[in-house]
Each structure stands twice: as C-alpha cells, then as structure tokens.
Amino acid sequence: MASARRSCRNNPDVFCYICGQYTLSGDRKNITGFVKRAYGAYFKVKLGDQDKSWAPHTVCKTCVEYLRRWTKGAKTSLKFGIPMVWREPFDHASDCTSAPSILMASTGRIGTASSTPTFHLPAVHWLTAKEIPVPAFTELPDSDDEATSTDERGYTEEEYEAQDSPQPFSQCELNDLVRDLSLSKTSSELLASRLKEKNLLGKDARITFFRRRHEAYMGYFCQEEDLVYCRDVAGLLVKLGAPQYDPRDWRLFIDSCKRSLKCVLLHNGNQFASIPLAHSTTLKEKYEAVKYVLDKIQYEQHQWIICVDLKMVNFLLGQQSGFTKYPCFLCMWDSRDRAQHYVKKEWPAREQLVPGARNIINEPLVDREKILIPPLHLKLGLMKQFTRALDKDGRCFNYLCRAFPGLTIEKLKAGIFDGPQIRQLIKDTEFQNSMNTLECAAWKSFVQVVNNFLGNTKAANHARLVSSMIEAFQKLGCLMSIKMHFLFSHMEKFPENLGAMSDEQGERFHQDMRQMEERYQGSTNSRTCDWLSLFLNENDVSCVNLNGAMSSERRQDHYQAFMSGQVKALSCTDLASRGLDTREVPHVINYEFPKFVADYIHRCGRTGRVGGASAPHVDNLIHCPWEVELVQKIEYAVRKGEEFHNVNANIKRIMTSKTQNEEIKNMESVEGSK
C-alpha cells in the first residue's frame, strides 16, 4: 500500500479515461466490455492501464454515448481522433493528475492546453498538422474480458448497450436539469411531478426536495430592511463542504446593476464555487450603501482582500467618481496631463487618503492594501481603448459591426464588449485580417498580454509584453486610461497568478444572479418584449416588437410599420423611450413599470408631444410595493412642482441650458466674423 506522502491527493477516477475531463459522480460510468471494444474499434488501440492505481477506471457518460451512437451509425465521429494518454507520474507533487495546475489543464477545452509528462491531452481530428482520419465503423472486436461488467447504476453491459428503453432521472441528474433550465422552485416541482407521472424519475429522486432545499441554509442568513446578508460566514462555508475556513483563502467581490447590489466570496484559486454573502434589490452603488453592507457582513472581523471594478474602488476608498484629476489610489497620476502619459512612468506616491484633498471626499472603508487591481476590467478597458482608436470608416470597425449585429452602433463606437465577445474576437482570424499594419500590431500585442499575463499564465517576459502593447497602443493613437496606467506604472502591484485572483468568477455569478432576478422580479428585456408582441397578435391586435436584440435594419422596418399605421401597437424596451419621433402616439402602456424616475419620464414622453395627438393617455401596470413608492414620489413632485432628484430629465432646465449655449455660439460666430 502506498504511503500518504506518495499517494494522490485526489482520486484519479474523477477523470474520464477517454477525454480526460473532470466528471461529476452522476455522470461517471464504469469501463464495461462494450466500452473497451468500441474504444479499440475507434482508436485502433487497446484500452489498458486498468490494473494501475494512477489511471482512471471510469469514463464519462458523454464519451460512452458518443461511442454507442458511432457504433449505431447515428454519429459520424467523436470530437477527437487521439484519446487521452495516461502515464505513470514521476511524483505526486508536481507531476500528477491531481496537482492543481494539471487539474486546471485537464478541465479546459480539448486540445488547447499543453501536455504534461503524466498525460497527453486528446487531439481533435482537424487540429494536427496531418489531419487524423475519422474511422468508419465495421464491427466491434472481440473482448479479452469474458466476465460481464456492471456500471455504477447496476446495469450490466448488455443492458447498457440497449438504451432504447426510458432511462429514469436520478436526483443528481434532475438537479442538473433544473439548474441548466434556470427553473424557479415552483417550476422545478412542476417538472419533477410531470416526470414522475411518466415514470421517468428514479427511486432516489424526490419532488419535495426543491421545496425544502433552502431550509438547511436559512439559519446562516438574516434580513434587515431591504438587505439579506450572511451572519455566520465560517459556519456557512463548513455547511457547504469546505474543509476549513481561513479568510486569507477568500476574496470579496462587490458589484451592482440596475436591479440589485450583491456581495460574493470568491476562492483564491477558484477551487470552490461562489458564496453569496449579501443581496439587496434597493441599495445602489453609493458610499453609504457600501458602508452599510460591509458593516453587516462584519468585514472588519474577516479582512478579506477585495477584487472589484474601479468604480466600486472609488466607494471603498472614499474617492470622487467620474473623470477626476487624480483617479489613481496609488499615486498622483494626473489624468488630464496627456502630454506626460506615455512619457512619465514614475509619479509621486499618494501617501494618505485624506478627505478633502486630491479627489478624496470620504473616509476610506477598507485598507487600500487589500484592493486587488481587477484583471477582467483591465481587459475590457484595453479593448475599449483599442476600439475607440479604430478608423470608423475602416475595414476593421466595419467587421466589428458585422460580427456583432446585436450591438448598437453607439456601443461599438464606445468599445463596450464583454469577456465572451473578446474571446470570440481573439479566435477570429478574419478579424485580424481586416486590420491595417498599426491596428494589427496593437491587436497582436493585446492578445499576447491577455494570454501571458491577464490570465492563469504569467510569462517570464510579461513585463516586456506589456511594454510592447503600450507602445503599440500609443502608435495607434489610444488615450491612456486609468486601467492602462496601472499596467504602465504599477506592475509590481499585480499578484503572481491573475487568473486565480481574478474578478471574472464574480462576474459570472453576477450574470447568474441577473437571470434569477429576471425570473422573480420580472424584466423589461427582449424576451418579454417578444412575448408581448406574440400575445397581442394572437389576440387580434396587430403589433410589432422593437428591442436591442434585433438588427438595426429590422428595428427600423418595425418602427416605420408602426408609425405608418400598418400595425396598431409597438412592443418595445427602453431602447425606444429615447430619441424617436413619436408625436402621433396617443397612448403609452407601461406593461412593466420602470425602476427609475428618469425611465418613467422618457417613456411617458413618447406621447403628449408638441403638435401630436390630442388627449394622450399613460397607463401603468403596478404589482410590487416599491413600484407604488415610485409612483408616489412622482405624484408628490408633480403636485408640489418640484424637480426630480438625480434625474437628468428636467425639461425646463435642459431647454434653458440649450438656449444659453446656442446664444453663446451665436455671439462667438458674430465676433469671429468681425
């Protein structure tokens, strides 16, 4: 028996022998005789190493199903022509399937990570220099194993091959299905009951599981006013299965959107899932709100490191938001002295964060040494600067317009992309072919920095790569932003592994939470807009839809059909609440009440315009308490004749400002003519 020092830290059987992917327990299958014969028929080699402790003894359900369908002629090939090759490790510290670095590689995409001495990753059919031919199935070879094997669910080899009969869902498989479909508690019970009626649930699956699954964690959370927060972080982590709790192993992520403000714990190294700590649907990104949340989650006790976007950094350190003169919390970098941006690298250090001096307006809420510079937002900021510097009439920018038809031209000009879109462009060779010499040099240097510094890999020459990128961006004509300044002047502040300390995991949690909020709170989005249009047409009310998910040409066609009277109704998102000439519209219905006064004013402004229809109407559908409060605020301001606070929609003030600006321009033109 191997000693503890010589044994693997994890069980090799958590990986699939064929593809090498990490496999959940519910998706693992034992290696049956059928699997061995199909493996030999496809890859022309024998499936071996089953007498070795360092090799996996299970395969994933996906590979088994692909092999079965290949033998039946229902599938032409697997994704790869060479399977995972397993070899005995030299040691169990650095060269092992269970080592953290190897674990990250083996769970990546097939054929994209580098091979290690312990194993060689699968090679897809089209990836190698000499294309690997796709084998044609003729017959299964004879198996050397005479005994009939049984998989984890008790099915024999012959029973498993004949899968034409219904396969009932286990509890784990049902949970995965509910999560993939993003179902609420009620919808989950409905799905489970329907499957139960058709005898498609296993004996271990319980319909009532979804009704009570949250009760085990309710004791760790409490609610005060509009904030739900965790009051026992250490106990929650132990309950979730963490071996122990050490605050130094976790980082805090705080973010907000129009719907909510949320706090999440992320594991350093990303070995555990995100842990929600606080959530509110009414608190916004303000200094007082952030201070209140930090107090409730007892940040002073835990002292986590913090990885947030730069806007949230301003709140945490008491800095003034917006385009300020000294936005850097590490030095006195002058954002307005553009002549020195690419010349001066060393700026005077910012000694203290004192309210009232150098764009500091409040007391810092955390120690600035706890702040991590966010890699994801640096990547987004660099992409923004690159896009802004492109020739808007050139081939490269026109290619971006064609590649992302769902993005508005304003977003494209501003360079507003997300992480998946940037990864899509990095893989797109046609995008690089559309660039001129300067654009291509800047883009290649950006890709090098993303792959060798802003991710899991920190190359030995990362400083030179960053320097080359900044030089290429300068030649392209990019302005230096605060995010580029961090790369230019504060390279020593970045951690060793940016991928392990990134804010990207928090952003994924943010996207998941947004989907949940849309289910429980309702959403003024494209899907609701499309559904409402279908509903009206089915009930003999001619209607067209208009939202941001449509191409600009289609939006224009639908808008013209509505304004010309071809259809009676226009189902739209807030995209149509600004900038459209709708003088003839007599009636506005807020199917989903807006969450902000500014949005309400812009929506109502689509009717009752000068020279438009007489006796205009606005109807509101209200179903939440906070919507009633917003209506009361609007009515109170209207009755009192007061301006709305924090709303850039006070028409009288805006019109006065425009008139004054026009008068100043006229006076300047007259003086210039003299």
Secondary structure, DSSP 8 states (H G I E B T S, - for coil): ---TTTS-SS-GGGB-TTT--B--GGGEEE--HHHHHHHHHHHSS----TT-TTS--EEEHHHHHHHHHHHHTS-S--SEEE--EE---S-SSSSSTTSHHHHHHHTS-TTTS--BTTEE--EETTTSSS-------------S--S--B-TTS-BHHHHH---S---B-HHHHHHHHHHTT--HHHHHHHHHHHHHTT-B-TT--TTHHHHTTGGGGGGEEEETTEEEES-HHHHHHHTT-S---GGGEEEEEEE-SS-EEEEEEETTS-S--EEEEEESS--S-HHHHHHHHHHTTHHHH--EEE--HHHHHHHHTB--SS-S---SSB---TT-GGGTTT-----B-----TTSTTB-S--SS-GGGEE--HHHHHHHHHHHHHHTS-TTSHHHHHHHHH-TTS-HHHHHHT---HHHHHHHHH-HHHHHT--HHHHHHHHHHHHHHHHTSSS---TTHHHHHHHHHHHHHHHT----HHHHHHHH-GGGS-S-TTTT-SHHHHHHHHHHHHHHHHHH---SHHHHHHHHHHHHHTT--EEEE-TTS-HHHHHHHHHHHHTTSSSEEEE-GGGGSS---TT--EEEESS--SSHHHHHHHHTTSS-TTS-SS-EEEE---SHHHHHHHHHHHHHHHHT---TT-S--HHHHHHHHHHHHHHHHHHHHHHH-
